[in-house]
Amino acid sequence: MKKILLILAVFFCFLLLCYNGFFYFDRKSELKSVVQNQAMTRLDPTELVKLHEGDFILRRGFGFFSDYISTTLNQGVIDVTHAGILVKKGEEWFVIHSLSSDVTDVDGVQIQPLNTFLYYSEPKKIIVTRAKNANVATGKKIAGLAESYLEKQIPFDHTGVIDDDSELFCTELIWKILEKDLHCSTIPTDPNVRKKFFYTMTPMYSTDYFDIIINQYADYIKKSLPKN
């Protein structure tokens, strides 16, 4: 019995080492790409003036984990991997978003200057959306709610249990605000359909729920269309 327990303990330690090793090397890969692309403009002045508080910014991140998300949680040429909420403090833009401590120093809902958030995006792979028919007042409510979850230090949802608001992953935070707090989006309620809905990025840029403010994938989409 002791031998079996020892084998299980060693196996568990091995799995834990592999898990931590994966995210260590993934983060190293991500940081290398960030440095290589740091000088490249992500949002130009004509795009920045389009931003409103409460808009949602989607990016395609770097690293092995982002590569996995990009291909499994999207459809077509759009391959965004992360989402956040735009808030403004004075004249400066910030992003409130939720990330795992596996890939960042803070676990859960956190805030970053917009420029820092953009450094972690592949160039020309950014989408900004706005809740369907949202006005300025709605945008400010969205931003205010995002700040309230930041103040509560809501941790990241590592297990992916939807509708448990004590922990939130990036898009789960957004849908909680839109569906449960503001009641301005109606999303699937059937348990199976709802689960699939939450485990994909595609609703985040669906025109059923959002107006597209900036779409840097437009050129990719045009290139993928069949020629006459």
C-alpha positions in Angstrom: 0.0 0.0 0.0 2.8 2.4 0.9 4.5 1.6 -2.4 1.3 2.5 -4.3 0.9 5.7 -2.4 4.6 6.6 -3.1 4.1 5.9 -6.8 1.0 8.0 -6.9 2.8 10.9 -5.1 5.7 10.8 -7.5 3.3 10.7 -10.5 1.4 13.6 -9.1 4.6 15.6 -8.6 5.6 14.7 -12.2 2.3 16.0 -13.6 2.6 19.2 -11.5 6.1 19.7 -12.8 5.0 19.3 -16.4 2.1 21.7 -15.8 4.3 24.4 -14.3 7.0 23.8 -16.9 4.5 24.3 -19.7 3.4 27.7 -18.5 7.0 28.7 -17.6 8.2 28.1 -21.2 4.9 29.5 -22.6 5.5 32.7 -20.7 9.1 32.9 -21.8 7.9 32.4 -25.4 5.3 35.1 -25.0 7.7 37.7 -23.5 10.2 37.0 -26.3 7.5 37.8 -28.9 6.4 40.9 -26.9 9.9 42.3 -27.1 10.3 41.5 -30.8 7.0 43.3 -31.7 7.2 46.1 -29.1 7.9 48.9 -31.6 4.9 48.0 -33.8 1.8 50.2 -33.6 -1.3 48.2 -32.5 -4.0 51.0 -32.7 -3.3 54.1 -34.8 -4.7 57.6 -34.0 -7.7 57.1 -36.3 -8.7 53.9 -34.4 -8.0 55.4 -30.9 -10.6 58.2 -31.4 -13.3 55.5 -32.0 -13.0 54.1 -28.5 -15.7 54.6 -25.9 -15.7 53.6 -22.2 -17.3 50.1 -21.8 -16.1 48.9 -25.2 -14.6 45.4 -25.4 -11.1 44.9 -26.8 -10.2 41.5 -28.2 -6.6 40.5 -29.0 -4.7 37.6 -30.5 -2.0 36.8 -27.9 1.5 35.2 -28.2 2.7 31.9 -26.9 1.8 28.2 -27.1 -1.4 28.5 -25.0 -2.7 31.4 -27.2 -1.9 29.2 -30.3 -4.2 26.5 -28.8 -7.0 28.9 -28.0 -6.8 30.6 -31.4 -7.5 27.4 -33.3 -10.0 25.7 -31.0 -12.2 28.6 -29.8 -12.7 30.5 -33.1 -14.0 29.9 -36.6 -12.6 31.2 -39.9 -9.7 33.6 -40.1 -10.4 35.4 -36.9 -8.3 33.9 -34.1 -8.5 36.2 -31.1 -7.6 34.7 -27.7 -8.4 37.2 -25.0 -10.8 40.0 -24.2 -11.0 43.0 -21.8 -13.1 46.0 -21.0 -12.0 49.6 -21.8 -12.1 52.2 -19.1 -10.8 55.7 -19.1 -9.1 57.6 -16.2 -8.5 61.2 -17.0 -7.0 61.1 -20.6 -5.6 57.6 -20.3 -7.1 54.4 -21.5 -6.9 51.2 -19.4 -8.2 47.6 -19.8 -9.8 45.6 -17.0 -9.6 41.9 -17.7 -9.2 38.5 -16.0 -6.1 36.4 -16.4 -4.8 33.3 -14.7 -1.8 33.5 -12.3 -0.3 30.8 -14.7 0.4 33.6 -17.2 0.6 36.8 -15.1 1.6 38.0 -11.7 -2.0 38.7 -10.6 -4.7 36.0 -10.5 -8.1 37.1 -11.7 -9.6 40.5 -12.5 -6.8 43.1 -13.0 -6.2 46.4 -14.7 -3.5 47.4 -17.2 -2.7 50.5 -19.3 -4.1 50.0 -22.8 -0.6 50.2 -24.3 0.6 47.4 -22.0 -2.4 45.3 -22.9 -1.6 45.9 -26.6 2.0 44.9 -26.3 0.7 41.3 -25.7 -1.2 41.3 -28.9 0.0 40.2 -32.3 0.0 43.3 -34.6 -3.0 43.8 -36.8 -5.0 41.2 -34.9 -7.3 43.4 -32.7 -11.1 43.8 -32.6 -13.0 46.3 -30.6 -16.7 45.7 -30.1 -19.5 47.6 -28.4 -22.7 46.1 -26.8 -25.5 46.2 -29.4 -27.2 49.6 -29.5 -25.2 50.7 -26.3 -25.1 54.5 -25.7 -22.5 56.5 -23.8 -24.4 56.0 -20.5 -24.5 52.2 -21.0 -20.8 52.2 -21.7 -20.1 54.0 -18.5 -22.2 51.5 -16.6 -20.2 48.7 -18.1 -16.9 50.4 -17.2 -18.2 51.1 -13.6 -19.2 47.4 -13.1 -15.8 46.3 -14.4 -14.1 48.5 -11.8 -16.4 47.1 -9.1 -15.2 43.6 -9.9 -11.6 44.8 -9.9 -12.1 46.2 -6.4 -13.6 42.9 -5.3 -10.5 41.1 -6.5 -12.5 38.4 -8.2 -10.2 35.4 -8.9 -9.7 33.7 -12.2 -12.0 30.8 -13.0 -9.4 28.0 -13.4 -12.1 25.2 -13.5 -14.3 26.9 -16.1 -17.5 26.5 -14.1 -19.9 29.0 -15.7 -22.6 30.8 -13.7 -20.4 30.7 -10.6 -19.8 34.4 -10.2 -17.2 33.9 -7.4 -14.6 33.2 -10.1 -14.5 34.6 -13.7 -12.4 34.1 -16.8 -12.1 36.9 -19.4 -15.2 36.5 -21.4 -17.2 35.2 -18.5 -16.7 38.6 -16.8 -18.1 40.4 -19.9 -21.1 38.2 -20.2 -21.9 38.5 -16.5 -22.0 42.3 -16.9 -24.1 42.2 -20.0 -26.5 39.4 -19.1 -26.9 39.4 -15.4 -26.0 42.9 -14.3 -27.4 45.1 -17.1 -29.8 42.7 -18.7 -28.9 44.1 -22.1 -27.9 40.8 -23.8 -30.0 37.7 -24.1 -27.8 34.6 -24.4 -28.6 30.9 -24.5 -30.1 29.4 -21.3 -30.2 25.7 -22.3 -27.3 24.2 -20.2 -25.6 22.4 -23.1 -25.9 25.3 -25.6 -24.9 27.8 -22.9 -21.7 25.8 -22.1 -20.7 25.7 -25.7 -21.5 29.5 -25.9 -19.1 30.3 -23.0 -16.3 28.0 -24.2 -15.8 29.9 -27.5 -14.6 33.3 -28.5 -16.9 33.7 -31.5 -19.9 35.3 -29.7 -17.6 38.1 -28.6 -17.4 39.4 -32.2 -20.9 38.3 -33.3 -23.0 41.1 -34.7 -26.0 39.4 -33.0 -24.6 40.9 -29.7 -22.1 43.6 -30.7 -21.5 46.4 -33.0 -18.0 46.1 -34.5 -16.1 49.3 -33.9 -12.6 48.2 -35.1 -11.8 45.1 -37.0 -8.2 44.6 -38.0 -9.1 41.2 -39.5 -11.0 42.8 -42.3 -8.1 42.4 -44.7 -7.6 38.7 -43.7 -11.3 38.1 -44.3 -11.2 39.7 -47.8 -8.2 37.6 -48.7 -10.0 34.4 -47.6 -13.1 35.1 -49.7 -13.3 33.0 -52.9 -12.5 34.9 -56.1 -15.1 35.1 -58.8 
